[in-house]
């Protein structure tokens, strides 16, 4: 309500807070969304479900290779080559490319 009143003051260039009869129009949607949030679990539960889905879904949008600008391609491929050489020396599998 306060933000709405401040917005009205800035637009109308006068101070007149919203009438008391407007309170249900602002308060009820806030309370309903707050209760709906609890109906579907806590924020920790939602974050856990999202993280699990991201780990299980291999082709999630940020798991795809990035398109690098031309100026960064040479240093990137050089870095990946060095890293994979070190991993090979340690008998570990090479990293897959995260950029193209």
C-alpha positions as a Markdown table, in Angstrom:
| # | Residue | x | y | z |
|---|---|---|---|---|
| 1 | Unk | 0.0 | 0.0 | 0.0 |
| 2 | Unk | 2.8 | 2.3 | 0.8 |
| 3 | Unk | 4.4 | 1.9 | -2.6 |
| 4 | Unk | 1.0 | 2.6 | -4.3 |
| 5 | Unk | 0.6 | 5.7 | -2.2 |
| 6 | Unk | 4.0 | 7.0 | -3.0 |
| 7 | Unk | 3.4 | 6.3 | -6.7 |
| 8 | Unk | 0.2 | 8.3 | -6.6 |
| 9 | Unk | 1.9 | 11.2 | -4.8 |
| 10 | Unk | 4.6 | 11.3 | -7.5 |
| 11 | Unk | 2.1 | 11.2 | -10.3 |
| 12 | Unk | -0.6 | 13.5 | -8.9 |
| 13 | Unk | 1.9 | 15.8 | -7.1 |
| 14 | Unk | -0.2 | 15.8 | -4.0 |
| 15 | Unk | -0.3 | 13.8 | -0.8 |
| 16 | Unk | -3.5 | 11.8 | -0.3 |
| 17 | Unk | -3.1 | 8.2 | 0.9 |
| 18 | Unk | -5.3 | 5.5 | -0.5 |
| 19 | Unk | -8.7 | 5.2 | 1.1 |
| 20 | Unk | -9.1 | 2.5 | 3.7 |
| 21 | Unk | -11.6 | 0.8 | 1.4 |
| 22 | Unk | -8.7 | -0.1 | -0.9 |
| 23 | Unk | -7.0 | -2.3 | 1.7 |
| 24 | Unk | -8.8 | -5.5 | 0.7 |
| 25 | Unk | -7.7 | -5.1 | -2.9 |
| 26 | Unk | -4.1 | -4.9 | -1.9 |
| 27 | Unk | -4.0 | -7.2 | 1.2 |
| 28 | Unk | -6.1 | -10.2 | -0.1 |
| 29 | Unk | -4.0 | -11.0 | -3.1 |
| 30 | Unk | -0.9 | -10.8 | -0.9 |
| 31 | Unk | -2.3 | -13.2 | 1.6 |
| 32 | Unk | -3.7 | -15.6 | -1.0 |
| 33 | Unk | -0.3 | -15.9 | -2.7 |
| 34 | Unk | 1.4 | -16.3 | 0.6 |
| 35 | Unk | -0.9 | -19.2 | 1.6 |
| 36 | Unk | -0.6 | -20.8 | -1.9 |
| 37 | Unk | 3.2 | -20.7 | -1.4 |
| 38 | Unk | 2.8 | -22.8 | 1.8 |
| 39 | Unk | 0.4 | -25.2 | 0.0 |
| 40 | Unk | 3.2 | -26.3 | -2.3 |
| 41 | Unk | 5.9 | -26.6 | 0.4 |
| 42 | Unk | 8.6 | -24.4 | 1.6 |
| 43 | Unk | 11.1 | -22.5 | -0.5 |
| 44 | Unk | 13.7 | -25.1 | 0.5 |
| 45 | Unk | 11.6 | -27.9 | -0.9 |
| 46 | Unk | 11.1 | -26.0 | -4.1 |
| 47 | Unk | 14.8 | -25.3 | -4.5 |
| 48 | Unk | 15.6 | -29.0 | -3.8 |
| 49 | Unk | 13.1 | -30.1 | -6.4 |
| 50 | Unk | 14.5 | -27.7 | -9.0 |
| 51 | Unk | 18.1 | -28.7 | -8.3 |
| 52 | Unk | 17.2 | -32.4 | -8.6 |
| 53 | Unk | 15.5 | -31.7 | -11.9 |
| 54 | Unk | 18.5 | -29.8 | -13.2 |
| 55 | Unk | 20.9 | -32.5 | -12.2 |
| 56 | Unk | 18.7 | -35.3 | -13.8 |
| 57 | Unk | 18.0 | -33.4 | -17.0 |
| 58 | Unk | 21.2 | -33.5 | -19.0 |
| 59 | Unk | 20.1 | -30.9 | -21.6 |
| 60 | Unk | 19.0 | -28.1 | -19.3 |
| 61 | Unk | 19.4 | -24.7 | -20.9 |
| 62 | Unk | 22.6 | -23.8 | -19.0 |
| 63 | Unk | 24.2 | -27.2 | -19.6 |
| 64 | Unk | 24.5 | -26.5 | -23.3 |
| 65 | Unk | 27.9 | -25.3 | -24.7 |
| 66 | Unk | 28.2 | -21.5 | -24.8 |
| 67 | Unk | 29.0 | -19.6 | -28.0 |
| 68 | Unk | 32.2 | -17.8 | -27.4 |
| 69 | Unk | 33.2 | -14.6 | -29.2 |
| 70 | Unk | 36.1 | -15.0 | -31.7 |
| 71 | Unk | 38.6 | -13.2 | -29.4 |
| 72 | Unk | 38.1 | -15.8 | -26.7 |
| 73 | Unk | 38.1 | -19.0 | -28.7 |
| 74 | Unk | 41.9 | -19.3 | -29.0 |
| 75 | Unk | 42.6 | -18.9 | -25.3 |
| 76 | Unk | 39.7 | -21.2 | -24.4 |
| 77 | Unk | 40.9 | -24.0 | -26.6 |
| 78 | Unk | 44.4 | -23.6 | -25.4 |
| 79 | Unk | 43.3 | -23.7 | -21.8 |
| 80 | Unk | 41.1 | -26.8 | -22.5 |
| 81 | Unk | 44.0 | -28.5 | -24.2 |
| 82 | Unk | 46.4 | -27.9 | -21.3 |
| 83 | Unk | 43.8 | -29.0 | -18.7 |
| 84 | Unk | 43.0 | -32.2 | -20.6 |
| 85 | Unk | 46.7 | -32.9 | -20.9 |
| 86 | Unk | 47.1 | -32.6 | -17.2 |
| 87 | Unk | 44.1 | -34.8 | -16.5 |
| 88 | Unk | 45.4 | -37.4 | -18.9 |
| 89 | Unk | 48.7 | -37.4 | -17.0 |
| 90 | Unk | 46.8 | -38.0 | -13.8 |
| 91 | Unk | 44.9 | -40.9 | -15.5 |
| 92 | Unk | 41.6 | -39.1 | -15.3 |
| 93 | Unk | 39.0 | -38.6 | -18.1 |
| 94 | Unk | 39.2 | -35.3 | -20.1 |
| 95 | Unk | 36.7 | -32.6 | -19.5 |
| 96 | Unk | 34.1 | -32.1 | -22.1 |
| 97 | Unk | 33.9 | -28.7 | -23.8 |
| 98 | Unk | 31.5 | -26.2 | -22.2 |
| 99 | Unk | 31.9 | -23.7 | -25.1 |
| 100 | Unk | 32.1 | -23.8 | -28.8 |
